[in-house]
Amino acid sequence: MKKIGLALLVLITAQQAWAQHAPIESLFGNNRTEKKKVTVGAYGTAIGKLTPINGKLGVLTGLQGGVLLNNKWMFGAGGYGLANSIKAPKLNVANEKDEYIQMWYTGLMAEYTHNSNKLIHWSAGALLGGGGVGRDERHHGWHNDDDDHHHGWNGGSGFFVAEPFVGVELNITSYLRLNVGGSYRFISGSETPGLKDSDLSGGAFHVGIKAGKF
């Protein structure tokens, strides 16, 4: 019995030692071991999103990142802006010219990552914040009239935004990850002429590259 008890004690000790030094699985490079005493990290993400804006395909680009606790919870912030040209709805006023939607938003965010040391794993989180939207008259070419060079927002307004998201991640290296997923953007409070909250809200498909100390 003493020998059996000693053998069980050795197995339990070995299992605990392995759990405290579990390797981070990645496509390239040596698998880096993760020690439980290292509980604080940080990372940033360059991200692009495809999403409907006023019934058209919009491209949002931005950055997000923060502090990573226990290799699971990230607390930080993110910000995004509309990168492509989408015409704003006509207002049916005299001498009306084409205008384009301008939009941005930012906020605080939290993200949970499950089994991040595995080669493929998932994450989920949410962003809460605010942003702005407006109509912008753009001009091309050279003009002598200074008024033709006017470039600014018309009918600008602010809004509240809440955006939950989920994603699947692939560990490329121990410090680089590919994230693919989706989100839904809830917008409330915008008052820009011709645009409703529902025109700015919608689902999104995103692709991002995370870099940092995981």
Long-range contacts (C-beta under 8 A, 24 or more apart in sequence): 22-117, 23-117, 24-116, 24-117, 24-171, 24-174, 24-214, 25-117, 25-118, 25-119, 25-171, 26-119, 26-171, 26-172, 26-173, 26-174, 27-119, 27-170, 27-171, 27-172, 27-173, 28-172, 28-173, 29-173, 29-174, 31-174, 32-174, 34-71, 34-117, 39-69, 39-70, 39-71, 40-67, 40-68, 40-69, 41-67, 41-68, 41-71, 41-212, 41-213, 41-214, 42-66, 42-67, 42-68, 42-212, 42-213, 43-68, 43-74, 43-210, 43-211, 43-212, 43-213, 43-214, 44-210, 44-211, 44-212, 45-78, 45-179, 45-208, 45-209, 45-210, 45-211, 46-208, 46-209, 47-78, 47-80, 47-179, 47-206, 47-207, 47-208, 47-209, 48-206, 48-207, 48-208, 49-80, 49-183, 49-204, 49-205, 49-206, 50-204, 50-205, 50-206, 51-185, 51-202, 51-203, 51-204, 51-205, 52-202, 52-203, 53-82, 53-86, 53-101, 53-103, 53-199, 53-200, 53-202, 54-86, 54-88, 54-89, 54-101, 54-195, 54-199, 54-200, 55-199, 56-86, 56-87, 57-84, 58-82, 58-84, 58-86, 59-83, 59-84, 60-204, 64-109, 64-127, 64-208, 65-212, 66-109, 66-111, 68-212, 68-213, 68-214, 71-113, 71-116, 71-117, 71-214, 72-112, 72-113, 72-114, 72-116, 73-110, 73-111, 73-112, 73-113, 74-109, 74-110, 74-111, 74-112, 74-113, 74-125, 75-108, 75-109, 75-110, 76-108, 76-109, 77-106, 77-107, 77-108, 77-109, 77-129, 78-106, 78-107, 78-109, 78-127, 79-104, 79-105, 79-106, 79-107, 80-104, 80-105, 80-106, 85-138, 88-135, 88-194, 88-195, 89-194, 89-195, 90-194, 91-193, 91-194, 97-137, 98-137, 98-138, 99-135, 99-136, 99-137, 99-154, 100-135, 100-136, 100-137, 100-138, 101-133, 101-134, 101-135, 101-136, 101-195, 102-133, 102-134, 102-135, 102-136, 102-153, 103-131, 103-132, 103-133, 103-134, 103-200, 104-131, 104-132, 105-129, 105-130, 105-131, 105-132, 105-159, 105-161, 105-187, 106-130, 106-131, 107-161, 107-163, 113-169, 116-169, 116-171, 116-214, 118-171, 119-170, 119-171, 120-168, 120-169, 120-170, 120-171, 121-168, 121-169, 121-171, 122-166, 122-167, 122-168, 122-169, 123-166, 123-167, 123-168, 123-169, 123-179, 123-181, 124-164, 124-165, 124-166, 124-167, 125-164, 125-165, 126-162, 126-163, 126-164, 126-165, 127-161, 127-162, 127-163, 127-165, 128-161, 128-162, 129-160, 129-161, 130-158, 130-159, 130-160, 130-161, 131-158, 131-159, 131-161, 131-187, 132-156, 132-157, 132-158, 132-159, 133-157, 133-159, 133-190, 133-192, 133-195, 133-200, 134-192, 135-192, 135-193, 135-194, 155-191, 155-192, 155-193, 155-194, 156-192, 157-189, 157-190, 157-191, 157-192, 158-189, 158-190, 159-187, 159-188, 159-189, 159-190, 159-197, 159-200, 160-187, 160-188, 160-189, 161-185, 161-186, 161-187, 161-188, 162-186, 165-206, 167-206, 167-208, 169-210, 174-214, 175-211, 175-212, 175-213, 175-214, 176-209, 176-210, 176-211, 177-209, 177-210, 177-211, 177-214, 178-207, 178-208, 178-209, 178-210, 179-206, 179-207, 179-208, 179-209, 179-210, 180-206, 180-207, 180-208, 181-205, 181-206, 182-206
